[in-house]
Amino acid sequence: MDKKLQKEAFIEAFKKTFGNITQSCKAVGIVRQTYYNWLDTDADFAQELGSVKAPDRFLDFVESKLVEKINAGDTTSIIFALKTKGKSRGYVERQEIETNAFPDNVKVEIVK
């Protein structure tokens, strides 16, 4: 496979693996150092990889899986979504800590 096709295949694998370099290299059949060489010597390749925004793509993917579970009626997923996205409507778990642990009318007497 020529280098241009390998780079294109790598970019597609990089998108599908949400930016996982090792998995992308394995998918294309290159060693990791080749990836770094391309990154250092090919500005277009580096720019295209930078535009992938892998963390955002990963979050979008995971959120879509959560929505699938919610649509399927998965109780755990529904509770999780309410606890994280429904806070403004009171769906929170909180631990209340009493800051005033002593009564107001405590007297301290120092005896010598």
C-alpha positions as CSV (number, residue, x, y, z in Angstrom):
1,M,0.0,0.0,0.0
2,D,1.4,3.4,-0.9
3,K,2.1,6.0,1.8
4,K,-0.7,8.3,0.9
5,L,-3.3,5.5,1.2
6,Q,-1.8,4.3,4.4
7,K,-2.1,7.8,5.9
8,E,-5.7,8.0,4.8
9,A,-6.4,4.6,6.3
10,F,-4.7,5.7,9.5
11,I,-6.8,8.8,9.7
12,E,-10.0,6.7,9.3
13,A,-8.8,4.2,11.9
14,F,-7.9,7.1,14.2
15,K,-11.5,8.4,14.0
16,K,-13.0,5.0,14.6
17,T,-10.8,4.4,17.6
18,F,-11.4,7.9,19.0
19,G,-7.7,8.8,18.8
20,N,-6.1,5.6,20.0
21,I,-2.7,5.6,18.3
22,T,-1.8,2.0,19.1
23,Q,-5.1,0.6,17.7
24,S,-4.9,2.9,14.6
25,C,-1.3,1.7,13.9
26,K,-2.4,-2.0,14.2
27,A,-5.4,-1.4,11.9
28,V,-3.1,0.0,9.2
29,G,-0.2,-2.3,9.8
30,I,2.4,0.3,10.7
31,V,4.7,0.7,13.7
32,R,4.1,3.6,16.1
33,Q,7.3,5.3,15.0
34,T,5.9,5.6,11.5
35,Y,3.0,7.5,12.9
36,Y,5.3,9.9,14.7
37,N,7.5,10.3,11.6
38,W,4.4,11.3,9.5
39,L,3.3,13.7,12.2
40,D,6.7,15.4,12.2
41,T,7.2,15.5,8.4
42,D,3.7,15.9,7.0
43,A,1.9,19.1,8.0
44,D,-1.3,18.1,6.2
45,F,-1.4,14.8,8.0
46,A,-0.9,16.5,11.4
47,Q,-3.5,19.1,10.6
48,E,-6.1,16.5,9.7
49,L,-5.4,14.5,12.8
50,G,-5.8,17.7,14.8
51,S,-9.2,18.3,13.3
52,V,-10.5,14.9,14.4
53,K,-11.2,16.1,17.9
54,A,-11.1,12.5,19.3
55,P,-12.2,13.3,22.9
56,D,-15.4,15.0,21.6
57,R,-16.1,12.2,19.2
58,F,-15.7,9.7,22.1
59,L,-18.0,11.6,24.3
60,D,-20.6,11.8,21.5
61,F,-20.3,8.1,21.0
62,V,-20.7,7.2,24.7
63,E,-23.6,9.6,25.1
64,S,-25.3,7.9,22.1
65,K,-24.9,4.5,23.9
66,L,-26.3,6.0,27.1
67,V,-29.3,7.3,25.1
68,E,-29.8,3.8,23.6
69,K,-29.9,2.3,27.0
70,I,-32.3,4.9,28.3
71,N,-34.6,4.3,25.3
72,A,-34.4,0.5,26.1
73,G,-35.7,1.3,29.6
74,D,-32.4,0.5,31.4
75,T,-33.1,1.7,35.0
76,T,-29.4,2.2,35.9
77,S,-28.9,4.4,32.9
78,I,-32.0,6.4,33.6
79,I,-30.9,7.1,37.2
80,F,-27.4,8.0,36.0
81,A,-28.8,10.5,33.5
82,L,-31.1,12.1,36.0
83,K,-28.3,12.4,38.6
84,T,-26.0,14.1,36.1
85,K,-28.3,16.0,33.8
86,G,-31.4,16.5,36.0
87,K,-29.7,18.3,38.9
88,S,-31.7,21.5,38.3
89,R,-34.9,19.5,38.8
90,G,-33.8,18.0,42.1
91,Y,-32.4,14.7,40.9
92,V,-29.3,14.7,43.0
93,E,-27.8,12.6,45.7
94,R,-26.2,14.6,48.4
95,Q,-24.7,14.1,51.7
96,E,-25.6,16.8,54.2
97,I,-23.0,17.7,56.7
98,E,-24.1,19.6,59.7
99,T,-21.6,22.4,60.3
100,N,-22.8,23.3,63.8
101,A,-22.2,20.1,65.6
102,F,-22.5,21.6,69.1
103,P,-25.5,23.2,70.7
104,D,-25.5,27.0,71.0
105,N,-25.8,27.0,74.8
106,V,-22.6,25.1,75.6
107,K,-20.6,26.7,78.5
108,V,-17.0,26.0,79.0
109,E,-15.6,26.4,82.5
110,I,-11.9,26.3,83.2
111,V,-11.0,24.8,86.6
112,K,-7.6,25.4,88.1
